[in-house]
Amino acid sequence: MDNLTHGLAGAVMAGLCTTKEEQSRQLAQARFWTFLLGAEVPDIDIVTRLSSDLDYLSLHRGPSHSLWGMALLAGLITLFIRRIFPAVNLARTYGYALAAIVVHVFLDLLTSYGTQVFYPWNLTKYSWDILMIVDPLIIMILGLGLYFARVHSVQRRRFLWGAVMLVGLYIGGRVWVHHDLYHQVVTSLGTDYALKRVSVLPPVVGISNWNFIVETENSMFLGNVDLNRGVTTREVLPKPQVDPVVTAAMRAPAAEVFLGFARHPYLTYEKLGDRYLVKIVDMRYQVRNRSPFMVVVQLDRNLNVIDSGLGSRSE
């Protein structure tokens, strides 16, 4: 999820672990910064963008979000906090940092982007398709919980626990809706087609009307599924046949990285003079009526790769 949500979650966790009888202001500060760093540090992989967007696409939510990455980052945060606040308990500080990191990864798993929890042993990008990257309602609930906890310090924990429970109920409700809508899509299209892959993706706003992508052997179905109105197919795209142009394009370095990221890749190409222009789009983003990012590959007449890289729909 976005870094504001992660930061608010870390601040709430810190508040819940702070007692009214706190003896040391330094220890309270150490606890706060431990939770805040734990809530944000997994996204340190953003530095890979300094190398290239493809490196970022390949590594984001990879090593730093994996089981061993979580354990390592918690240790580094603990050592950093201990250096600034020598009086902290190492084991407790490590536990705080690890808890914040685990919550960060859990929230990321709820989105559609994909998180490699078992990297490098398993490169599967797990995504539960429950939340958008930015969810204004969660931000509002956590923000208000922190605000009222600060204004009414005597009842601080009550407000913070209330915020946590509301977020939990909201996420639980979305899980139920997703499960119901997924079943509707599978039941509706699975009667007539052999389904290979199904995704029901969260809407930008609201909770009842979601987007879906269904892949069969030869087609890709795009549409909406609503709690009240059921399944509506908006578009059916024929899958391109695998020919020498497609095979050559998929071997391009940028295409290999992108295909490792894209859950529903869709490839098109056209011949421009003595060259081929190949575009690969992840339909997860197209289905939301946005201009998706894509990989663009240029091949010469002999199907050698001239150039490849991330591009835009207008290219």
C-alpha positions in Angstrom: 0.0 0.0 0.0 1.0 3.7 0.0 3.6 4.9 2.5 1.1 7.2 4.3 -1.1 4.2 5.2 2.0 2.3 6.3 3.2 5.2 8.4 -0.2 5.6 10.1 -0.3 1.9 10.8 3.1 2.1 12.5 2.1 5.1 14.6 -1.1 3.3 15.7 1.0 0.2 16.7 3.4 2.4 18.7 0.5 4.1 20.5 -1.0 0.8 21.5 2.3 -0.3 23.0 2.7 2.9 25.0 1.3 3.0 28.6 0.2 6.0 30.6 2.8 5.1 33.2 5.7 5.4 30.7 8.7 6.0 32.9 11.2 7.1 30.3 10.5 9.6 27.5 13.5 8.2 25.7 12.1 4.7 25.7 8.8 6.0 24.3 10.6 7.8 21.5 12.6 4.6 20.8 9.4 2.6 20.6 7.8 5.1 18.2 10.7 5.3 15.8 11.1 1.5 15.9 7.5 1.0 14.8 7.6 3.8 12.2 10.8 2.5 10.7 9.5 -1.0 10.6 6.3 0.2 8.9 8.3 2.1 6.1 11.7 0.4 5.6 10.5 -2.6 3.5 9.9 0.0 0.7 13.6 0.8 0.7 13.7 -1.1 -2.5 12.6 2.1 -4.2 16.3 2.9 -4.5 16.5 0.4 -7.4 14.8 3.1 -9.5 18.1 4.9 -9.5 19.3 2.0 -11.6 16.3 1.7 -13.9 12.5 1.3 -13.9 13.0 -2.3 -15.0 15.2 -3.1 -12.0 12.5 -1.5 -9.8 9.8 -3.6 -11.5 11.8 -6.7 -11.0 12.8 -6.2 -7.3 10.0 -4.1 -5.8 8.2 -6.2 -3.1 10.8 -8.9 -3.6 13.8 -9.3 -1.2 12.8 -6.6 1.2 9.3 -8.1 1.6 10.4 -11.8 1.8 10.6 -13.8 5.0 14.4 -13.5 5.3 14.2 -9.9 4.3 11.8 -9.1 7.1 14.0 -10.8 9.6 17.1 -9.0 8.4 15.5 -5.6 8.2 14.1 -6.0 11.8 17.7 -6.7 12.9 19.1 -3.7 11.2 16.4 -1.4 12.7 17.1 -2.9 16.1 20.8 -2.1 15.8 20.1 1.4 14.6 17.7 2.1 17.4 20.1 0.7 20.0 22.8 3.0 18.8 20.6 6.1 19.3 18.8 4.8 22.4 21.3 2.6 24.3 18.8 1.7 27.1 16.4 -0.2 24.9 15.8 -3.9 25.3 17.2 -5.6 22.2 14.7 -8.5 22.1 11.7 -6.3 22.6 12.9 -3.8 20.1 13.4 -6.5 17.5 9.9 -7.8 18.2 8.4 -4.3 17.7 10.3 -3.8 14.4 9.4 -7.3 13.1 5.7 -6.8 14.0 5.6 -3.5 12.1 7.3 -5.1 9.1 4.9 -8.0 9.1 1.9 -5.6 9.1 3.5 -3.7 6.2 3.8 -6.9 4.1 0.3 -8.1 5.1 -1.2 -4.8 3.9 0.8 -5.1 0.6 -0.5 -8.6 0.1 -4.1 -7.3 0.2 -3.4 -5.3 -3.0 -3.2 -6.4 -6.6 0.5 -5.6 -7.2 2.1 -8.8 -6.1 4.5 -9.6 -3.2 7.3 -12.2 -3.3 7.0 -13.4 0.3 9.1 -16.5 -0.3 11.8 -14.9 -2.5 14.2 -16.3 -3.7 13.0 -19.9 -3.2 9.6 -19.2 -4.8 9.3 -16.2 -7.1 5.5 -16.2 -7.1 4.0 -12.7 -6.7 1.2 -13.2 -4.2 -1.7 -10.7 -4.3 -5.1 -11.1 -2.7 -6.9 -8.3 -4.8 -8.8 -6.9 -1.8 -7.6 -3.3 -1.6 -6.3 -0.6 -4.0 -2.8 0.7 -3.4 -4.3 3.8 -1.8 -7.5 3.4 0.2 -8.8 6.8 1.5 -11.2 5.1 4.0 -8.3 3.3 5.8 -6.2 6.5 5.8 -9.2 8.4 7.3 -9.9 5.8 10.0 -6.3 5.5 11.1 -5.8 9.3 10.9 -8.9 10.0 13.0 -7.9 7.3 15.5 -4.5 9.0 16.0 -6.1 12.4 16.2 -8.6 11.5 18.9 -6.0 9.5 20.8 -3.9 12.6 21.0 -6.7 14.9 22.0 -8.2 12.5 24.5 -5.0 11.0 25.9 -6.7 9.4 28.9 -8.7 7.2 26.5 -5.9 6.9 23.9 -5.8 3.1 23.7 -9.6 2.9 23.3 -9.5 5.2 20.2 -6.6 3.4 18.7 -8.2 -0.1 19.3 -11.4 1.3 17.8 -9.5 2.4 14.7 -7.9 -1.0 14.4 -11.2 -2.8 14.8 -12.9 -0.6 12.2 -10.1 -1.2 9.7 -10.3 -4.9 10.4 -14.1 -5.0 9.8 -13.7 -3.0 6.6 -11.0 -5.4 5.3 -13.1 -8.4 6.4 -16.1 -7.0 4.5 -14.1 -6.5 1.4 -12.7 -10.1 1.7 -16.3 -11.4 1.8 -17.4 -9.3 -1.1 -14.4 -10.4 -3.2 -15.1 -14.0 -2.4 -18.8 -13.6 -3.4 -18.0 -11.8 -6.7 -15.2 -14.2 -7.6 -17.7 -17.1 -7.3 -20.2 -15.2 -9.5 -17.6 -14.7 -12.2 -16.5 -18.3 -12.2 -20.1 -19.6 -12.2 -21.2 -17.2 -15.0 -18.3 -17.8 -17.4 -17.2 -21.2 -16.3 -20.4 -22.8 -17.6 -19.5 -22.1 -21.2 -15.7 -21.8 -21.1 -12.7 -23.6 -19.7 -11.2 -20.9 -17.4 -7.4 -20.7 -17.2 -7.0 -17.6 -14.9 -9.5 -15.4 -13.1 -8.9 -12.1 -11.3 -11.5 -10.0 -9.6 -9.9 -6.6 -9.0 -10.9 -3.9 -6.5 -12.6 -0.7 -7.7 -11.1 2.7 -7.3 -14.1 3.8 -5.2 -16.9 1.8 -3.6 -17.2 -1.8 -2.5 -20.0 -3.4 -4.6 -18.8 -3.0 -8.3 -15.5 -4.7 -9.1 -13.5 -5.4 -12.3 -12.7 -8.8 -13.6 -10.3 -10.4 -16.1 -10.9 -14.0 -17.2 -8.5 -15.9 -19.5 -9.4 -18.9 -21.5 -7.2 -20.8 -24.0 -8.0 -18.4 -26.8 -9.6 -15.3 -25.3 -9.5 -12.7 -22.6 -12.8 -11.4 -21.1 -12.9 -8.0 -19.4 -15.8 -6.7 -17.5 -17.5 -5.8 -14.2 -19.2 -7.8 -11.5 -21.6 -6.2 -9.1 -23.2 -7.4 -5.9 -26.6 -6.4 -7.2 -26.4 -6.5 -11.0 -24.2 -9.6 -11.5 -21.6 -10.2 -14.2 -21.3 -7.8 -17.2 -18.7 -8.6 -19.9 -17.5 -5.4 -21.6 -15.0 -6.8 -24.0 -13.6 -10.1 -25.4 -10.1 -10.0 -26.8 -8.7 -12.8 -28.9 -5.3 -14.0 -27.7 -2.6 -13.6 -30.3 -1.2 -16.7 -31.9 2.4 -17.6 -30.9 4.4 -16.9 -34.1 8.1 -16.1 -34.7 7.5 -12.3 -34.0 5.8 -13.0 -30.7 8.5 -15.5 -29.7 11.3 -13.1 -30.6 9.7 -10.2 -28.7 9.2 -12.3 -25.5 13.0 -13.0 -25.4 13.8 -9.3 -25.2 15.3 -8.4 -21.7 12.6 -5.9 -20.9 9.9 -8.3 -22.0 11.2 -11.1 -19.7 11.2 -8.7 -16.7 7.7 -7.4 -17.5 6.3 -10.9 -18.1 7.5 -11.9 -14.7 5.5 -9.0 -13.3 2.3 -9.0 -15.4 -0.5 -11.3 -14.4 -2.6 -10.8 -17.5 -0.2 -9.9 -20.3 -1.7 -9.0 -23.7 0.6 -8.7 -26.7 0.0 -6.9 -30.0 2.3 -6.0 -32.8 2.4 -4.2 -36.1 4.8 -4.1 -39.0 6.3 -0.6 -39.7 8.4 -0.7 -42.8 11.2 -3.2 -42.3 10.6 -3.3 -38.5 8.1 -4.8 -36.0 6.7 -2.8 -33.1 5.5 -5.1 -30.3 3.6 -3.9 -27.3 2.9 -6.0 -24.1 0.3 -4.6 -21.7 -0.7 -5.9 -18.3 -4.5 -5.9 -18.5 -4.9 -5.4 -14.8 -4.4 -1.7 -15.4 -6.2 -1.5 -18.7 -9.3 -2.9 -17.1 -9.6 0.2 -14.9 -9.7 2.4 -18.1 -6.3 3.9 -17.4 -3.5 4.2 -19.8 -1.4 1.3 -18.7 2.4 1.1 -18.7 3.7 -1.5 -21.1 6.8 -2.9 -22.6 7.6 -1.9 -26.1 9.9 -4.1 -28.2 11.4 -3.2 -31.6 12.5 -6.0 -33.9 14.3 -5.7 -37.2 13.3 -7.7 -40.3 15.3 -10.7 -39.1 13.5 -10.6 -35.7 16.6 -9.3 -33.8 15.8 -7.0 -30.9 16.7 -3.5 -31.7 15.4 -1.9 -28.6 13.1 -2.7 -25.6 11.9 -0.9 -22.6 9.0 0.4 -20.6 6.7 2.6 -22.6 3.3 4.3 -22.5 0.1 3.5 -24.4 0.6 6.5 -26.7 3.8 5.2 -28.1 
